[in-house]
Amino acid sequence: MKIASYIITVIALAIGVFKLSKINFDGPLKGDSFTALITAIAAGCAILIVTALRVSKKIDNLSKKG
């Protein structure tokens, strides 16, 4: 599970960076730029979710030990 969470984080980070490079900052809510913006936000959300899962697993393991 730990390795899978790191792999998901790296993939989401790569997608987010790629899509951020596709955003036209003169008109970020028009055409393909809007799709890139939504995808970059979704990648950020995926990173946050996986990080929260990783932290909750760590807390669970610590509570089982103590």
OpenMM code with the backbone's topology and positions (N, CA, C; nanometers):
from openmm import Vec3, app, unit

residues = "MET LYS ILE ALA SER TYR ILE ILE THR VAL ILE ALA LEU ALA ILE GLY VAL PHE LYS LEU SER LYS ILE ASN PHE ASP GLY PRO LEU LYS GLY ASP SER PHE THR ALA LEU ILE THR ALA ILE ALA ALA GLY CYS ALA ILE LEU ILE VAL THR ALA LEU ARG VAL SER LYS LYS ILE ASP ASN LEU SER LYS LYS GLY".split()
positions = [
    Vec3(0.0824, -0.1195, 0.0000),
    Vec3(0.0000, 0.0000, 0.0000),
    Vec3(0.0867, 0.1257, 0.0000),
    Vec3(0.1968, 0.1200, 0.0735),
    Vec3(0.2836, 0.2365, 0.0836),
    Vec3(0.3450, 0.2709, -0.0528),
    Vec3(0.3907, 0.1687, -0.1227),
    Vec3(0.4528, 0.1909, -0.2542),
    Vec3(0.3479, 0.2409, -0.3536),
    Vec3(0.2276, 0.1851, -0.3466),
    Vec3(0.1212, 0.2268, -0.4381),
    Vec3(0.0851, 0.3733, -0.4165),
    Vec3(0.0836, 0.4175, -0.2911),
    Vec3(0.0497, 0.5573, -0.2654),
    Vec3(0.1574, 0.6503, -0.3203),
    Vec3(0.2828, 0.6108, -0.3107),
    Vec3(0.3895, 0.6933, -0.3673),
    Vec3(0.3829, 0.6956, -0.5205),
    Vec3(0.3501, 0.5824, -0.5807),
    Vec3(0.3381, 0.5772, -0.7268),
    Vec3(0.2227, 0.6658, -0.7738),
    Vec3(0.1089, 0.6589, -0.7040),
    Vec3(-0.0061, 0.7424, -0.7401),
    Vec3(0.0290, 0.8902, -0.7254),
    Vec3(0.1027, 0.9245, -0.6195),
    Vec3(0.1426, 1.0635, -0.5982),
    Vec3(0.2330, 1.1128, -0.7106),
    Vec3(0.3286, 1.0316, -0.7511),
    Vec3(0.4203, 1.0714, -0.8582),
    Vec3(0.3458, 1.0874, -0.9904),
    Vec3(0.2546, 0.9954, -1.0199),
    Vec3(0.1778, 1.0052, -1.1442),
    Vec3(0.0894, 1.1299, -1.1429),
    Vec3(0.0224, 1.1563, -1.0305),
    Vec3(-0.0631, 1.2746, -1.0206),
    Vec3(0.0192, 1.4022, -1.0315),
    Vec3(0.1372, 1.4026, -0.9719),
    Vec3(0.2248, 1.5194, -0.9811),
    Vec3(0.2690, 1.5432, -1.1257),
    Vec3(0.3035, 1.4357, -1.1963),
    Vec3(0.3448, 1.4493, -1.3355),
    Vec3(0.2303, 1.5015, -1.4223),
    Vec3(0.1110, 1.4492, -1.4015),
    Vec3(-0.0053, 1.4962, -1.4773),
    Vec3(-0.0339, 1.6419, -1.4455),
    Vec3(-0.0274, 1.6773, -1.3170),
    Vec3(-0.0538, 1.8152, -1.2766),
    Vec3(0.0437, 1.9135, -1.3372),
    Vec3(0.1723, 1.8799, -1.3347),
    Vec3(0.2735, 1.9691, -1.3919),
    Vec3(0.2554, 1.9814, -1.5427),
    Vec3(0.2263, 1.8691, -1.6085),
    Vec3(0.2051, 1.8724, -1.7531),
    Vec3(0.0858, 1.9595, -1.7894),
    Vec3(-0.0227, 1.9435, -1.7158),
    Vec3(-0.1428, 2.0212, -1.7463),
    Vec3(-0.1262, 2.1684, -1.7097),
    Vec3(-0.0483, 2.1977, -1.6062),
    Vec3(-0.0221, 2.3381, -1.5739),
    Vec3(0.0544, 2.4078, -1.6860),
    Vec3(0.1369, 2.3317, -1.7568),
    Vec3(0.2102, 2.3911, -1.8683),
    Vec3(0.1195, 2.4177, -1.9887),
    Vec3(0.0036, 2.3528, -1.9923),
    Vec3(-0.0901, 2.3702, -2.1044),
    Vec3(-0.1904, 2.4836, -2.0834),
    Vec3(-0.1910, 2.5431, -1.9649),
    Vec3(-0.2890, 2.6481, -1.9356),
    Vec3(-0.2439, 2.7799, -1.9972),
    Vec3(-0.3348, 2.8436, -2.0697),
    Vec3(-0.3122, 2.9768, -2.1237),
    Vec3(-0.3580, 3.0760, -2.0175),
    Vec3(-0.2647, 3.1428, -1.9516),
    Vec3(-0.2989, 3.2285, -1.8392),
    Vec3(-0.3626, 3.3608, -1.8815),
    Vec3(-0.3663, 3.3893, -2.0109),
    Vec3(-0.4390, 3.5067, -2.0591),
    Vec3(-0.5899, 3.4806, -2.0591),
    Vec3(-0.6281, 3.3556, -2.0817),
    Vec3(-0.7691, 3.3172, -2.0796),
    Vec3(-0.7832, 3.1769, -2.0230),
    Vec3(-0.7668, 3.1607, -1.8919),
    Vec3(-0.7645, 3.0254, -1.8361),
    Vec3(-0.8989, 2.9534, -1.8358),
    Vec3(-1.0074, 3.0238, -1.8615),
    Vec3(-1.1381, 2.9606, -1.8591),
    Vec3(-1.1980, 2.9426, -1.9985),
    Vec3(-1.1126, 2.9400, -2.1000),
    Vec3(-1.1599, 2.9270, -2.2379),
    Vec3(-1.0981, 2.8046, -2.3041),
    Vec3(-1.1811, 2.7228, -2.3662),
    Vec3(-1.1358, 2.6123, -2.4496),
    Vec3(-1.0557, 2.5056, -2.3759),
    Vec3(-0.9442, 2.4644, -2.4384),
    Vec3(-0.8602, 2.3584, -2.3838),
    Vec3(-0.7921, 2.4005, -2.2545),
    Vec3(-0.7756, 2.5284, -2.2350),
    Vec3(-0.7136, 2.5775, -2.1131),
    Vec3(-0.8003, 2.5464, -1.9915),
    Vec3(-0.9305, 2.5515, -2.0080),
    Vec3(-1.0225, 2.5191, -1.8988),
    Vec3(-1.0106, 2.3720, -1.8601),
    Vec3(-1.0008, 2.2846, -1.9609),
    Vec3(-0.9839, 2.1421, -1.9357),
    Vec3(-0.8526, 2.1151, -1.8632),
    Vec3(-0.7480, 2.1835, -1.9045),
    Vec3(-0.6190, 2.1669, -1.8388),
    Vec3(-0.6244, 2.2160, -1.6949),
    Vec3(-0.6952, 2.3237, -1.6704),
    Vec3(-0.7089, 2.3771, -1.5352),
    Vec3(-0.7832, 2.2786, -1.4447),
    Vec3(-0.8934, 2.2239, -1.4933),
    Vec3(-0.9705, 2.1265, -1.4155),
    Vec3(-0.8872, 2.0022, -1.3880),
    Vec3(-0.8126, 1.9551, -1.4857),
    Vec3(-0.7295, 1.8369, -1.4683),
    Vec3(-0.6182, 1.8623, -1.3675),
    Vec3(-0.5581, 1.9795, -1.3706),
    Vec3(-0.4534, 2.0133, -1.2743),
    Vec3(-0.5100, 2.0193, -1.1326),
    Vec3(-0.6301, 2.0738, -1.1175),
    Vec3(-0.6947, 2.0771, -0.9860),
    Vec3(-0.7263, 1.9353, -0.9384),
    Vec3(-0.7721, 1.8507, -1.0285),
    Vec3(-0.8030, 1.7122, -0.9928),
    Vec3(-0.6763, 1.6370, -0.9512),
    Vec3(-0.5660, 1.6640, -1.0175),
    Vec3(-0.4392, 1.6008, -0.9794),
    Vec3(-0.3972, 1.6459, -0.8403),
    Vec3(-0.4157, 1.7725, -0.8103),
    Vec3(-0.3849, 1.8222, -0.6761),
    Vec3(-0.4726, 1.7566, -0.5708),
    Vec3(-0.6000, 1.7381, -0.6018),
    Vec3(-0.6905, 1.6705, -0.5093),
    Vec3(-0.6493, 1.5252, -0.4873),
    Vec3(-0.6066, 1.4592, -0.5932),
    Vec3(-0.5612, 1.3205, -0.5801),
    Vec3(-0.4396, 1.3117, -0.4886),
    Vec3(-0.3484, 1.4066, -0.5015),
    Vec3(-0.2307, 1.4087, -0.4149),
    Vec3(-0.2718, 1.4297, -0.2700),
    Vec3(-0.3643, 1.5203, -0.2455),
    Vec3(-0.4109, 1.5443, -0.1085),
    Vec3(-0.4807, 1.4225, -0.0495),
    Vec3(-0.5612, 1.3546, -0.1278),
    Vec3(-0.6325, 1.2368, -0.0794),
    Vec3(-0.5357, 1.1248, -0.0447),
    Vec3(-0.4388, 1.1006, -0.1309),
    Vec3(-0.3421, 0.9939, -0.1059),
    Vec3(-0.2548, 1.0281, 0.0139),
    Vec3(-0.2203, 1.1547, 0.0298),
    Vec3(-0.1423, 1.1965, 0.1462),
    Vec3(-0.2226, 1.1784, 0.2743),
    Vec3(-0.3498, 1.2125, 0.2725),
    Vec3(-0.4347, 1.1919, 0.3891),
    Vec3(-0.4471, 1.0436, 0.4226),
    Vec3(-0.4573, 0.9597, 0.3206),
    Vec3(-0.4631, 0.8156, 0.3432),
    Vec3(-0.3342, 0.7652, 0.4067),
    Vec3(-0.2207, 0.8139, 0.3566),
    Vec3(-0.0916, 0.7731, 0.4100),
    Vec3(-0.0767, 0.8152, 0.5568),
    Vec3(-0.1198, 0.9364, 0.5894),
    Vec3(-0.1113, 0.9847, 0.7280),
    Vec3(-0.2059, 0.9054, 0.8180),
    Vec3(-0.3262, 0.8754, 0.7697),
    Vec3(-0.4201, 0.7999, 0.8522),
    Vec3(-0.3703, 0.6578, 0.8787),
    Vec3(-0.3045, 0.5973, 0.7810),
    Vec3(-0.2458, 0.4646, 0.8020),
    Vec3(-0.1341, 0.4710, 0.9051),
    Vec3(-0.0542, 0.5775, 0.9004),
    Vec3(0.0535, 0.5922, 0.9963),
    Vec3(-0.0025, 0.6102, 1.1370),
    Vec3(-0.1091, 0.6892, 1.1524),
    Vec3(-0.1728, 0.7077, 1.2823),
    Vec3(-0.2333, 0.5757, 1.3303),
    Vec3(-0.2943, 0.4998, 1.2409),
    Vec3(-0.3517, 0.3707, 1.2769),
    Vec3(-0.2444, 0.2752, 1.3274),
    Vec3(-0.1313, 0.2720, 1.2593),
    Vec3(-0.0215, 0.1854, 1.3029),
    Vec3(0.0331, 0.2287, 1.4389),
    Vec3(0.0427, 0.3590, 1.4636),
    Vec3(0.0919, 0.4070, 1.5924),
    Vec3(-0.0069, 0.3757, 1.7045),
    Vec3(-0.1361, 0.3848, 1.6766),
    Vec3(-0.2361, 0.3562, 1.7808),
    Vec3(-0.2423, 0.2074, 1.8138),
    Vec3(-0.2128, 0.1222, 1.7167),
    Vec3(-0.2111, -0.0227, 1.7411),
    Vec3(-0.0907, -0.0622, 1.8264),
    Vec3(0.0216, 0.0089, 1.8088),
    Vec3(0.1424, -0.0213, 1.8865),
    Vec3(0.1287, 0.0220, 2.0321),
    Vec3(0.0606, 0.1366, 2.0535),
    Vec3(0.0560, 0.1939, 2.1877),
    Vec3(-0.0633, 0.1582, 2.2602),
] * unit.nanometer
topology = app.Topology()
chain = topology.addChain("A")
for resn in residues:
    res = topology.addResidue(resn, chain)
    for name in ("N", "CA", "C"):
        topology.addAtom(name, app.Element.getBySymbol(name[0]), res)
